[in-house]
Amino acid sequence: MADNIVLIGFMAVGKGRTARELSRQTGRFAVDCDDLIESLVKMNIADIFATHGELYFRALEGRVARWLAECVSATIVSTGGGFAAVADLGRIGTIVHLHSEFDAIIAAIRGHPRARQKIKKRPLLQDLDQARRLYDRRRQLYRQVADLQIDVTGRPVSLVAAEIIERT
Ligand code: S3P
């Protein structure tokens, strides 16, 4: 198994931020699956969804997952909220679920100085009722695939990263 740390969890829970902090604390590279996809197809995520649809995006996630499992090691990987559904996720590394309740995630994003951009760039966060239902479904998926679950609600990212290092 490739020796990576893979952060999964719902949209806007802080996977990218935690990955950057883990990179800072460990000296390992951090890569983000959505960034890889955007650079591969030279479009942003919202445009990929609008132009090609969600299924096309999921296929790209599958391609990224295979590449990570085969070619990448000793790296911190942050993922999009749906990436946990890719086949053979565990081949990429140790799976860490960053958990927070739906209402806490939405409150945090609304309180962010760039709240509008953060919501706009996420096609599946446009309708809050649908997003809540998605959260309920995903929650089970995250639990099933994770090696480790960490509650991040209201906690400083430096402490979350330190706990991940200690427990992986
Ligand atoms: C998605 C989450 C997004 C991005 C895409 C789809 C999802 O990433 O991959 O909009 O299915 O939950 P974040 O988790 O960084 O918002």
Boltz pocket constraint, residues with backbone or C-beta under 6 A from the ligand:
constraints:
  - pocket:
      binder: B
      contacts: [[A, 9], [A, 10], [A, 11], [A, 12], [A, 34], [A, 45], [A, 79], [A, 80], [A, 81], [A, 82], [A, 83], [A, 121], [A, 122], [A, 123], [A, 124]]
      max_distance: 6.0
